[in-house]
Amino acid sequence: MFRPLELFIGLRYTRAKRRNQFISFISTVSIVCIAISVTALITVMSVMNGFDDELRSRILGAISHATVSGMPGQAVEEWPRAVKIAEANKHVKGAAPYVESEAFFQARRSTGGLIRGIEPAEEPKVSDIDQHMVEGKLGTLVPGSWNVVLGRELALQLGVSVGDKVIVAVPSFQSSPITGSVPSLRTFTVSGVFEMGMQEFDSGLALVNMTDAERLNRLGGPTGIRLKLDDMFNAREVARELADQLGQVYRVDTWMDSHANFFSAISMEKKVMFIILSLIILVAVINLISMLMMLVTDKQADIAILRTLGSTPRSIMGMFMVQGVLVGFVGIGFGVTLGSLLSWKLPGIVKWIEHVTGVTFLSPDVYYISELPSKLDAGDVGWVALITFLFSLLATLYPAWRASRTQPAQALRYE
């Protein structure tokens, strides 16, 4: 079977012999270091992907992918028409009207937050709050019932539970000849509690029926329409389409506008972490340079003989590059396999460690994401493998170049 001379001799040099056992040991260490570095980088990137995906799902489970609204604090004009136009878009999976305003809540204690009027039957089309109810149901928010569903943290701050009364005040002032301008007040009955796992919503959001919210805020209709899309990353394009169709009376916003800084920070952190951990791979590849330099020194006589037999400097470089690339390739193979397997099983491994040691890594009392998430992304694995291979290839250039510069007469002088 025909094999190029460079490949044949390079593979021969990878086999351990009696006189170069130490070099073979260094080669094994290089493979192990590269494999560990690749495994660590893939695992860390998977964990960051998991946290990013978990945060997106929790945030977008309470807010909408896009919203259609009118003037601030006013009802949307001809909102049924706006709903029909939005639902006619092929990228819109669901649309639901809502009323939202700032509010002040008072019970045993008092605090501020947002009150959102919804239609319980339409809400599952645009959010996942109904799937995160810990007490009661959204169905209790019927028109005229003056019921309210609170976030878990908000209920704890107010010191209330299901069945208790909460006084809600909104900045919709009415004039009185005796007291002057006073805010709109109403007593609500707590009929449910939800927990999204995000401080922003659990501690500052209350849900009521949309009709009750309109009466409380003295409005003639909803203040906006919430939309759920088939692809949340396509939100800006859909927003532009709807803005053109609806006209200038309406304003279309997306989740990218309201939470752009938050997700940009996560993306930047992921990129910085990738660069930092890539330096660990670079350190591991330095072992490969040391191994090849010792191999070149050990094979001076062999190189000289090959040169006298007609091998070119480029051929000599190829022989030593084969061994360096082979070591890197084997290390990448083990690293990708172990990293992918570890990322896939990491949540279960963490639970097992917590069960055995009794130590909770992410306490639910402190962290809103109490389980270590992991999401293996093929693109990240590909980038890690490619960068490691390039580092390994670059590491072979200088030792191979030194080997190609060997002078036969000088190398064989003392043989």
Contacts in CASP RR format, 6 or more apart in sequence:
PFRMAT RR
TARGET T0000
AUTHOR 0000-0000-0000
METHOD contacts of the structure
MODEL  1
MFRPLELFIGLRYTRAKRRNQFISFISTVSIVCIAISVTALITVMSVMNG
FDDELRSRILGAISHATVSGMPGQAVEEWPRAVKIAEANKHVKGAAPYVE
SEAFFQARRSTGGLIRGIEPAEEPKVSDIDQHMVEGKLGTLVPGSWNVVL
GRELALQLGVSVGDKVIVAVPSFQSSPITGSVPSLRTFTVSGVFEMGMQE
FDSGLALVNMTDAERLNRLGGPTGIRLKLDDMFNAREVARELADQLGQVY
RVDTWMDSHANFFSAISMEKKVMFIILSLIILVAVINLISMLMMLVTDKQ
ADIAILRTLGSTPRSIMGMFMVQGVLVGFVGIGFGVTLGSLLSWKLPGIV
KWIEHVTGVTFLSPDVYYISELPSKLDAGDVGWVALITFLFSLLATLYPA
WRASRTQPAQALRYE
5 311 0 8 1.000
5 315 0 8 1.000
5 319 0 8 1.000
6 315 0 8 1.000
6 318 0 8 1.000
6 319 0 8 1.000
6 321 0 8 1.000
6 322 0 8 1.000
7 322 0 8 1.000
9 306 0 8 1.000
9 319 0 8 1.000
9 322 0 8 1.000
10 318 0 8 1.000
10 319 0 8 1.000
10 320 0 8 1.000
10 322 0 8 1.000
10 323 0 8 1.000
10 326 0 8 1.000
11 322 0 8 1.000
11 323 0 8 1.000
11 326 0 8 1.000
13 295 0 8 1.000
13 299 0 8 1.000
13 319 0 8 1.000
13 320 0 8 1.000
13 323 0 8 1.000
14 27 0 8 1.000
14 323 0 8 1.000
14 326 0 8 1.000
14 327 0 8 1.000
16 24 0 8 1.000
19 298 0 8 1.000
20 295 0 8 1.000
20 298 0 8 1.000
22 294 0 8 1.000
23 291 0 8 1.000
23 294 0 8 1.000
23 295 0 8 1.000
23 298 0 8 1.000
26 287 0 8 1.000
26 290 0 8 1.000
26 291 0 8 1.000
26 294 0 8 1.000
27 291 0 8 1.000
27 323 0 8 1.000
27 327 0 8 1.000
29 287 0 8 1.000
30 284 0 8 1.000
30 285 0 8 1.000
30 287 0 8 1.000
30 288 0 8 1.000
30 291 0 8 1.000
30 327 0 8 1.000
30 328 0 8 1.000
31 327 0 8 1.000
31 328 0 8 1.000
31 330 0 8 1.000
31 331 0 8 1.000
31 334 0 8 1.000
32 331 0 8 1.000
33 283 0 8 1.000
33 284 0 8 1.000
33 287 0 8 1.000
34 281 0 8 1.000
34 284 0 8 1.000
34 285 0 8 1.000
34 288 0 8 1.000
34 327 0 8 1.000
34 328 0 8 1.000
34 331 0 8 1.000
34 332 0 8 1.000
34 335 0 8 1.000
34 388 0 8 1.000
34 392 0 8 1.000
35 331 0 8 1.000
35 332 0 8 1.000
35 333 0 8 1.000
35 334 0 8 1.000
35 335 0 8 1.000
35 338 0 8 1.000
36 284 0 8 1.000
36 335 0 8 1.000
37 277 0 8 1.000
37 280 0 8 1.000
37 281 0 8 1.000
37 283 0 8 1.000
37 284 0 8 1.000
37 388 0 8 1.000
38 281 0 8 1.000
38 331 0 8 1.000
38 332 0 8 1.000
38 333 0 8 1.000
38 334 0 8 1.000
38 335 0 8 1.000
38 336 0 8 1.000
38 338 0 8 1.000
38 339 0 8 1.000
38 384 0 8 1.000
38 385 0 8 1.000
38 388 0 8 1.000
39 335 0 8 1.000
39 338 0 8 1.000
39 339 0 8 1.000
39 342 0 8 1.000
40 277 0 8 1.000
40 280 0 8 1.000
41 274 0 8 1.000
41 277 0 8 1.000
41 278 0 8 1.000
41 280 0 8 1.000
41 281 0 8 1.000
41 384 0 8 1.000
42 335 0 8 1.000
42 336 0 8 1.000
42 339 0 8 1.000
42 340 0 8 1.000
42 342 0 8 1.000
42 343 0 8 1.000
42 376 0 8 1.000
42 380 0 8 1.000
42 381 0 8 1.000
42 384 0 8 1.000
43 339 0 8 1.000
43 342 0 8 1.000
43 343 0 8 1.000
43 346 0 8 1.000
43 374 0 8 1.000
44 273 0 8 1.000
44 277 0 8 1.000
45 270 0 8 1.000
45 273 0 8 1.000
45 274 0 8 1.000
45 277 0 8 1.000
45 377 0 8 1.000
45 380 0 8 1.000
45 384 0 8 1.000
46 339 0 8 1.000
46 343 0 8 1.000
46 346 0 8 1.000
46 374 0 8 1.000
46 375 0 8 1.000
46 376 0 8 1.000
46 377 0 8 1.000
46 380 0 8 1.000
47 343 0 8 1.000
47 346 0 8 1.000
47 372 0 8 1.000
47 373 0 8 1.000
47 374 0 8 1.000
48 266 0 8 1.000
48 269 0 8 1.000
48 270 0 8 1.000
48 273 0 8 1.000
49 270 0 8 1.000
49 374 0 8 1.000
49 375 0 8 1.000
49 376 0 8 1.000
49 377 0 8 1.000
49 380 0 8 1.000
50 373 0 8 1.000
50 374 0 8 1.000
50 375 0 8 1.000
51 266 0 8 1.000
51 369 0 8 1.000
51 373 0 8 1.000
52 263 0 8 1.000
52 266 0 8 1.000
52 267 0 8 1.000
52 270 0 8 1.000
52 375 0 8 1.000
53 373 0 8 1.000
53 375 0 8 1.000
54 369 0 8 1.000
54 373 0 8 1.000
55 198 0 8 1.000
55 262 0 8 1.000
55 266 0 8 1.000
55 369 0 8 1.000
56 232 0 8 1.000
56 263 0 8 1.000
57 128 0 8 1.000
58 196 0 8 1.000
58 197 0 8 1.000
58 198 0 8 1.000
58 368 0 8 1.000
58 369 0 8 1.000
59 198 0 8 1.000
59 200 0 8 1.000
59 255 0 8 1.000
59 259 0 8 1.000
59 262 0 8 1.000
60 232 0 8 1.000
60 255 0 8 1.000
61 127 0 8 1.000
61 128 0 8 1.000
61 129 0 8 1.000
61 196 0 8 1.000
62 127 0 8 1.000
62 128 0 8 1.000
62 129 0 8 1.000
62 196 0 8 1.000
62 198 0 8 1.000
62 200 0 8 1.000
62 201 0 8 1.000
62 205 0 8 1.000
63 127 0 8 1.000
63 226 0 8 1.000
63 255 0 8 1.000
63 258 0 8 1.000
63 259 0 8 1.000
64 126 0 8 1.000
64 127 0 8 1.000
64 226 0 8 1.000
64 227 0 8 1.000
64 228 0 8 1.000
64 255 0 8 1.000
65 227 0 8 1.000
65 228 0 8 1.000
65 229 0 8 1.000
65 232 0 8 1.000
65 235 0 8 1.000
65 254 0 8 1.000
65 255 0 8 1.000
66 226 0 8 1.000
66 227 0 8 1.000
66 229 0 8 1.000
66 235 0 8 1.000
66 238 0 8 1.000
66 239 0 8 1.000
66 242 0 8 1.000
66 252 0 8 1.000
66 253 0 8 1.000
66 254 0 8 1.000
66 255 0 8 1.000
67 224 0 8 1.000
67 225 0 8 1.000
67 226 0 8 1.000
67 227 0 8 1.000
67 252 0 8 1.000
67 253 0 8 1.000
67 254 0 8 1.000
68 76 0 8 1.000
68 82 0 8 1.000
68 86 0 8 1.000
68 224 0 8 1.000
68 225 0 8 1.000
68 227 0 8 1.000
68 242 0 8 1.000
68 246 0 8 1.000
68 250 0 8 1.000
68 251 0 8 1.000
68 252 0 8 1.000
69 76 0 8 1.000
69 223 0 8 1.000
69 224 0 8 1.000
69 225 0 8 1.000
69 250 0 8 1.000
69 251 0 8 1.000
69 253 0 8 1.000
70 76 0 8 1.000
70 77 0 8 1.000
70 223 0 8 1.000
70 224 0 8 1.000
70 249 0 8 1.000
70 250 0 8 1.000
70 251 0 8 1.000
73 101 0 8 1.000
73 217 0 8 1.000
73 219 0 8 1.000
73 223 0 8 1.000
74 219 0 8 1.000
74 223 0 8 1.000
75 214 0 8 1.000
75 219 0 8 1.000
75 220 0 8 1.000
75 221 0 8 1.000
75 222 0 8 1.000
75 223 0 8 1.000
76 82 0 8 1.000
76 97 0 8 1.000
76 221 0 8 1.000
76 222 0 8 1.000
76 223 0 8 1.000
76 224 0 8 1.000
76 225 0 8 1.000
76 250 0 8 1.000
77 249 0 8 1.000
77 250 0 8 1.000
79 97 0 8 1.000
79 221 0 8 1.000
79 222 0 8 1.000
79 224 0 8 1.000
79 225 0 8 1.000
82 225 0 8 1.000
82 246 0 8 1.000
82 250 0 8 1.000
83 95 0 8 1.000
83 97 0 8 1.000
83 225 0 8 1.000
85 242 0 8 1.000
85 245 0 8 1.000
85 246 0 8 1.000
86 92 0 8 1.000
86 95 0 8 1.000
86 225 0 8 1.000
86 227 0 8 1.000
86 242 0 8 1.000
87 94 0 8 1.000
87 95 0 8 1.000
89 238 0 8 1.000
89 241 0 8 1.000
89 242 0 8 1.000
89 245 0 8 1.000
91 229 0 8 1.000
91 230 0 8 1.000
91 231 0 8 1.000
91 234 0 8 1.000
91 238 0 8 1.000
92 227 0 8 1.000
92 228 0 8 1.000
92 229 0 8 1.000
92 230 0 8 1.000
92 238 0 8 1.000
93 125 0 8 1.000
93 228 0 8 1.000
93 229 0 8 1.000
93 230 0 8 1.000
94 125 0 8 1.000
94 126 0 8 1.000
94 227 0 8 1.000
94 228 0 8 1.000
95 125 0 8 1.000
95 126 0 8 1.000
95 225 0 8 1.000
95 226 0 8 1.000
95 227 0 8 1.000
95 228 0 8 1.000
96 118 0 8 1.000
96 119 0 8 1.000
96 122 0 8 1.000
96 123 0 8 1.000
96 125 0 8 1.000
96 126 0 8 1.000
96 225 0 8 1.000
96 226 0 8 1.000
97 119 0 8 1.000
97 122 0 8 1.000
97 210 0 8 1.000
97 221 0 8 1.000
97 222 0 8 1.000
97 224 0 8 1.000
97 225 0 8 1.000
97 226 0 8 1.000
98 116 0 8 1.000
98 117 0 8 1.000
98 118 0 8 1.000
98 210 0 8 1.000
98 222 0 8 1.000
98 223 0 8 1.000
98 224 0 8 1.000
98 225 0 8 1.000
98 226 0 8 1.000
99 116 0 8 1.000
99 117 0 8 1.000
99 210 0 8 1.000
99 213 0 8 1.000
99 214 0 8 1.000
99 217 0 8 1.000
99 219 0 8 1.000
99 221 0 8 1.000
99 222 0 8 1.000
99 223 0 8 1.000
99 224 0 8 1.000
100 114 0 8 1.000
100 115 0 8 1.000
100 116 0 8 1.000
100 117 0 8 1.000
100 213 0 8 1.000
100 223 0 8 1.000
100 224 0 8 1.000
101 114 0 8 1.000
101 115 0 8 1.000
101 170 0 8 1.000
101 171 0 8 1.000
101 172 0 8 1.000
101 213 0 8 1.000
101 217 0 8 1.000
101 223 0 8 1.000
102 112 0 8 1.000
102 113 0 8 1.000
102 114 0 8 1.000
102 115 0 8 1.000
102 170 0 8 1.000
102 171 0 8 1.000
103 112 0 8 1.000
103 113 0 8 1.000
103 114 0 8 1.000
103 115 0 8 1.000
103 168 0 8 1.000
103 169 0 8 1.000
103 170 0 8 1.000
103 206 0 8 1.000
104 110 0 8 1.000
104 111 0 8 1.000
104 112 0 8 1.000
104 113 0 8 1.000
104 168 0 8 1.000
104 169 0 8 1.000
104 170 0 8 1.000
104 183 0 8 1.000
105 111 0 8 1.000
105 112 0 8 1.000
105 113 0 8 1.000
105 154 0 8 1.000
105 158 0 8 1.000
105 166 0 8 1.000
105 167 0 8 1.000
105 168 0 8 1.000
105 206 0 8 1.000
106 158 0 8 1.000
106 166 0 8 1.000
106 167 0 8 1.000
106 169 0 8 1.000
107 158 0 8 1.000
107 159 0 8 1.000
107 160 0 8 1.000
107 164 0 8 1.000
107 165 0 8 1.000
107 166 0 8 1.000
107 167 0 8 1.000
108 158 0 8 1.000
108 159 0 8 1.000
108 160 0 8 1.000
109 157 0 8 1.000
109 158 0 8 1.000
109 159 0 8 1.000
110 158 0 8 1.000
111 154 0 8 1.000
111 157 0 8 1.000
111 158 0 8 1.000
111 204 0 8 1.000
112 204 0 8 1.000
113 154 0 8 1.000
113 204 0 8 1.000
113 205 0 8 1.000
113 206 0 8 1.000
114 204 0 8 1.000
114 205 0 8 1.000
114 206 0 8 1.000
115 148 0 8 1.000
115 168 0 8 1.000
115 170 0 8 1.000
115 206 0 8 1.000
115 207 0 8 1.000
115 208 0 8 1.000
115 213 0 8 1.000
115 216 0 8 1.000
116 205 0 8 1.000
116 206 0 8 1.000
116 207 0 8 1.000
116 208 0 8 1.000
116 213 0 8 1.000
117 207 0 8 1.000
117 208 0 8 1.000
117 209 0 8 1.000
117 210 0 8 1.000
117 212 0 8 1.000
117 213 0 8 1.000
118 138 0 8 1.000
118 141 0 8 1.000
118 207 0 8 1.000
118 208 0 8 1.000
118 209 0 8 1.000
118 210 0 8 1.000
119 209 0 8 1.000
119 210 0 8 1.000
120 130 0 8 1.000
120 138 0 8 1.000
120 139 0 8 1.000
120 141 0 8 1.000
120 142 0 8 1.000
120 209 0 8 1.000
123 129 0 8 1.000
123 130 0 8 1.000
123 138 0 8 1.000
124 130 0 8 1.000
125 228 0 8 1.000
126 226 0 8 1.000
126 227 0 8 1.000
126 228 0 8 1.000
127 226 0 8 1.000
127 228 0 8 1.000
129 138 0 8 1.000
129 194 0 8 1.000
129 196 0 8 1.000
129 207 0 8 1.000
130 137 0 8 1.000
130 138 0 8 1.000
132 194 0 8 1.000
132 195 0 8 1.000
132 196 0 8 1.000
132 197 0 8 1.000
133 149 0 8 1.000
133 192 0 8 1.000
133 193 0 8 1.000
133 194 0 8 1.000
134 152 0 8 1.000
134 193 0 8 1.000
134 194 0 8 1.000
134 195 0 8 1.000
135 161 0 8 1.000
135 162 0 8 1.000
135 192 0 8 1.000
135 193 0 8 1.000
136 149 0 8 1.000
136 162 0 8 1.000
136 191 0 8 1.000
136 192 0 8 1.000
136 193 0 8 1.000
137 192 0 8 1.000
138 149 0 8 1.000
138 207 0 8 1.000
140 147 0 8 1.000
140 149 0 8 1.000
140 191 0 8 1.000
140 192 0 8 1.000
141 147 0 8 1.000
141 148 0 8 1.000
141 149 0 8 1.000
141 191 0 8 1.000
141 207 0 8 1.000
141 208 0 8 1.000
141 209 0 8 1.000
141 212 0 8 1.000
142 209 0 8 1.000
143 209 0 8 1.000
143 211 0 8 1.000
143 212 0 8 1.000
144 209 0 8 1.000
144 211 0 8 1.000
144 212 0 8 1.000
145 189 0 8 1.000
145 191 0 8 1.000
145 209 0 8 1.000
145 212 0 8 1.000
146 186 0 8 1.000
146 187 0 8 1.000
146 188 0 8 1.000
146 189 0 8 1.000
146 208 0 8 1.000
146 212 0 8 1.000
147 188 0 8 1.000
147 189 0 8 1.000
147 190 0 8 1.000
147 191 0 8 1.000
147 192 0 8 1.000
147 208 0 8 1.000
147 209 0 8 1.000
148 166 0 8 1.000
148 168 0 8 1.000
148 188 0 8 1.000
148 189 0 8 1.000
148 190 0 8 1.000
148 191 0 8 1.000
148 192 0 8 1.000
148 206 0 8 1.000
148 207 0 8 1.000
148 208 0 8 1.000
149 190 0 8 1.000
149 191 0 8 1.000
149 192 0 8 1.000
149 193 0 8 1.000
149 194 0 8 1.000
149 206 0 8 1.000
149 207 0 8 1.000
149 208 0 8 1.000
150 158 0 8 1.000
150 160 0 8 1.000
150 166 0 8 1.000
150 190 0 8 1.000
150 192 0 8 1.000
150 193 0 8 1.000
150 194 0 8 1.000
150 205 0 8 1.000
150 206 0 8 1.000
150 207 0 8 1.000
151 193 0 8 1.000
151 194 0 8 1.000
151 195 0 8 1.000
151 196 0 8 1.000
151 201 0 8 1.000
151 202 0 8 1.000
151 203 0 8 1.000
151 204 0 8 1.000
151 205 0 8 1.000
151 206 0 8 1.000
152 193 0 8 1.000
152 194 0 8 1.000
152 195 0 8 1.000
152 202 0 8 1.000
153 199 0 8 1.000
153 202 0 8 1.000
153 203 0 8 1.000
153 204 0 8 1.000
154 202 0 8 1.000
154 203 0 8 1.000
154 204 0 8 1.000
154 205 0 8 1.000
154 206 0 8 1.000
155 161 0 8 1.000
155 190 0 8 1.000
155 193 0 8 1.000
157 203 0 8 1.000
158 166 0 8 1.000
160 166 0 8 1.000
160 190 0 8 1.000
161 190 0 8 1.000
161 193 0 8 1.000
162 190 0 8 1.000
162 191 0 8 1.000
162 192 0 8 1.000
162 193 0 8 1.000
163 189 0 8 1.000
163 190 0 8 1.000
163 191 0 8 1.000
164 189 0 8 1.000
164 190 0 8 1.000
165 187 0 8 1.000
165 188 0 8 1.000
165 189 0 8 1.000
165 190 0 8 1.000
166 187 0 8 1.000
166 188 0 8 1.000
166 189 0 8 1.000
166 190 0 8 1.000
167 185 0 8 1.000
167 186 0 8 1.000
167 187 0 8 1.000
167 188 0 8 1.000
168 185 0 8 1.000
168 186 0 8 1.000
168 187 0 8 1.000
168 188 0 8 1.000
168 206 0 8 1.000
168 216 0 8 1.000
169 183 0 8 1.000
169 184 0 8 1.000
169 185 0 8 1.000
170 183 0 8 1.000
170 184 0 8 1.000
170 216 0 8 1.000
170 217 0 8 1.000
171 183 0 8 1.000
172 183 0 8 1.000
172 184 0 8 1.000
172 216 0 8 1.000
172 217 0 8 1.000
172 218 0 8 1.000
173 181 0 8 1.000
173 182 0 8 1.000
173 183 0 8 1.000
173 184 0 8 1.000
174 181 0 8 1.000
174 182 0 8 1.000
174 184 0 8 1.000
174 218 0 8 1.000
175 181 0 8 1.000
176 182 0 8 1.000
184 216 0 8 1.000
184 217 0 8 1.000
184 218 0 8 1.000
186 212 0 8 1.000
186 216 0 8 1.000
188 208 0 8 1.000
194 202 0 8 1.000
194 207 0 8 1.000
195 202 0 8 1.000
196 202 0 8 1.000
197 368 0 8 1.000
197 369 0 8 1.000
198 368 0 8 1.000
199 368 0 8 1.000
202 368 0 8 1.000
208 216 0 8 1.000
210 222 0 8 1.000
213 219 0 8 1.000
214 220 0 8 1.000
214 221 0 8 1.000
214 222 0 8 1.000
217 223 0 8 1.000
227 238 0 8 1.000
229 235 0 8 1.000
229 238 0 8 1.000
232 255 0 8 1.000
235 254 0 8 1.000
235 255 0 8 1.000
235 256 0 8 1.000
236 254 0 8 1.000
236 256 0 8 1.000
238 254 0 8 1.000
239 252 0 8 1.000
239 253 0 8 1.000
239 254 0 8 1.000
240 252 0 8 1.000
242 250 0 8 1.000
242 252 0 8 1.000
243 250 0 8 1.000
243 251 0 8 1.000
243 252 0 8 1.000
246 252 0 8 1.000
256 263 0 8 1.000
274 383 0 8 1.000
278 387 0 8 1.000
281 387 0 8 1.000
281 388 0 8 1.000
281 391 0 8 1.000
282 391 0 8 1.000
285 328 0 8 1.000
285 388 0 8 1.000
285 391 0 8 1.000
285 392 0 8 1.000
285 394 0 8 1.000
285 395 0 8 1.000
286 395 0 8 1.000
288 324 0 8 1.000
288 327 0 8 1.000
288 328 0 8 1.000
288 392 0 8 1.000
288 395 0 8 1.000
288 396 0 8 1.000
289 395 0 8 1.000
289 398 0 8 1.000
289 399 0 8 1.000
291 324 0 8 1.000
291 327 0 8 1.000
292 320 0 8 1.000
292 323 0 8 1.000
292 324 0 8 1.000
292 395 0 8 1.000
292 396 0 8 1.000
292 399 0 8 1.000
292 400 0 8 1.000
293 399 0 8 1.000
293 402 0 8 1.000
295 320 0 8 1.000
295 323 0 8 1.000
295 399 0 8 1.000
296 303 0 8 1.000
296 320 0 8 1.000
296 399 0 8 1.000
296 400 0 8 1.000
296 402 0 8 1.000
296 403 0 8 1.000
296 406 0 8 1.000
299 403 0 8 1.000
300 406 0 8 1.000
300 411 0 8 1.000
301 411 0 8 1.000
301 412 0 8 1.000
301 415 0 8 1.000
303 316 0 8 1.000
303 403 0 8 1.000
303 406 0 8 1.000
303 408 0 8 1.000
303 411 0 8 1.000
304 406 0 8 1.000
304 407 0 8 1.000
304 408 0 8 1.000
304 409 0 8 1.000
304 411 0 8 1.000
304 412 0 8 1.000
304 415 0 8 1.000
305 408 0 8 1.000
305 412 0 8 1.000
306 315 0 8 1.000
306 316 0 8 1.000
306 319 0 8 1.000
307 316 0 8 1.000
307 406 0 8 1.000
307 408 0 8 1.000
308 408 0 8 1.000
313 404 0 8 1.000
313 405 0 8 1.000
314 404 0 8 1.000
316 400 0 8 1.000
316 403 0 8 1.000
316 404 0 8 1.000
316 406 0 8 1.000
317 400 0 8 1.000
317 401 0 8 1.000
317 403 0 8 1.000
317 404 0 8 1.000
318 400 0 8 1.000
319 400 0 8 1.000
319 403 0 8 1.000
320 396 0 8 1.000
320 399 0 8 1.000
320 400 0 8 1.000
320 403 0 8 1.000
321 393 0 8 1.000
321 396 0 8 1.000
321 397 0 8 1.000
321 400 0 8 1.000
323 396 0 8 1.000
324 392 0 8 1.000
324 395 0 8 1.000
324 396 0 8 1.000
325 389 0 8 1.000
325 392 0 8 1.000
325 393 0 8 1.000
325 396 0 8 1.000
327 392 0 8 1.000
328 388 0 8 1.000
328 389 0 8 1.000
328 392 0 8 1.000
329 389 0 8 1.000
329 392 0 8 1.000
331 388 0 8 1.000
332 385 0 8 1.000
332 388 0 8 1.000
332 389 0 8 1.000
332 392 0 8 1.000
333 385 0 8 1.000
336 381 0 8 1.000
336 384 0 8 1.000
336 385 0 8 1.000
340 376 0 8 1.000
340 381 0 8 1.000
342 349 0 8 1.000
343 374 0 8 1.000
343 376 0 8 1.000
344 374 0 8 1.000
344 376 0 8 1.000
346 372 0 8 1.000
346 374 0 8 1.000
347 371 0 8 1.000
347 372 0 8 1.000
347 373 0 8 1.000
347 374 0 8 1.000
350 361 0 8 1.000
350 371 0 8 1.000
350 372 0 8 1.000
351 371 0 8 1.000
353 359 0 8 1.000
353 361 0 8 1.000
354 360 0 8 1.000
354 361 0 8 1.000
361 372 0 8 1.000
362 369 0 8 1.000
362 370 0 8 1.000
362 371 0 8 1.000
362 372 0 8 1.000
363 370 0 8 1.000
364 370 0 8 1.000
END
